[in-house]
Amino acid sequence: MTAASATEDIFINCPFDEDYLPLFEATLFAIIACGFRPRCALEVSDGSEVRIDKLYRMIAECRLAIHDLSRVQLSEASKLPRFNMPLELGIWLGAKRFGARHKNKVCVITDSEKHRYQKFVSDIAGQDPTPHGDDPQQLVAAIRDWLQTVRPNLPGGHFYAERFSQFMAVRPMLAAEARLLVNKLTFIDRVQLIQSWVALNTMPNTTLPSP
């Protein structure tokens, strides 16, 4: 992996269930529309690679990350908390703290409420989370605001939030043209549909990373 691609790649640490899907799609759109490349555990289906090793590899390959802790709660089925997201955040923070070439890693921690996570991950109470209120448009704007610290001169968050709404309105048509079913989209399908739309609806001060 080149140094350039590492600076453009953003590791996404979030749930992949149906309830979280609107926020996941907002995250993908914000990342791509701002000129970066989303990375997550869904990008490769390799039964020979242990999941934790896949996470180690992607965390090592990405300088940037989005960690959403808004779904750390008791599962209705198991009555147990969902600790995957705090675990992956811990791996990321450990890499930044102890890895010489990883010390320049940058991440944003998002949650539904500003200080909610301190009730269950008190060891990182010094971190300042970004709330999104479970609102996809608010999350798009929040990710843009964070990425502006990495890439200045991006348009305002409201601009990207409006573009996200425009994209979602036409996505069924785009999917049909690509002979895809909206309710059967894979991670790669979602990314490619966004990339195609963004390329046709040029964003100012945005250059899409090469595939």
C-alpha positions, 0 to 999 in steps of 0.5 A: 500500500502506498503512503498516498492511499494510506492517507486517503483510506478511512477505517470504519468501525460501526455495526453492520445490521439493518437498524444502523444501515441508514447511518452506515450509508451516510458514513460511506457517502460523506467519506467518498464525497469528501474525496476519501476511500472507505474501508471496513470488514465488509470489503473482502469476503475471505473465509481463510482470514480470521476476522480479528486479523482482517481488522489488524490489517485494515487498522494498520493500513489506514491513517484515519478512522471513524469509530461509532459507539452509538450501538453499544447496548444490550442485545435484545436476543442475548441480553449482552452488550455489544463490545465489538466497537469499543474493542476495535477502538481500543486496537486503534488507540493502541496502534497509535500509542505504541506503533512508531509509524502509526503515531500520526493516526487520526480518528473521530469518535461518534455517538448518539449523545455527546457524553453517553459513552463515558458511562461504559468506556470511562477509560477514554473520558478525555476523548471528545465524542461527536454526537449525531443524534441517530440522524444520517444528515447530521452524521454526514455533516459531522464527518465533513467537519472532521475531515476538514481538519485533514483536508481544508477548503471542503464545502460546508456540512449542510452542502454534503447533507443536501447532496446525500439526500439527493443521492438517496432519492435517485439511488433506486434508479441508479441501482436499477440501471446497474441491474442491482436490487436496493435491498441486496446491495453489497458493500462494494455495490454501495461504494460504487453507486456513490462513486458513480453519482459523485463523479457525475455531480462534481463536488468542489475541492474534491478529488476521488481517490483512485480505486 
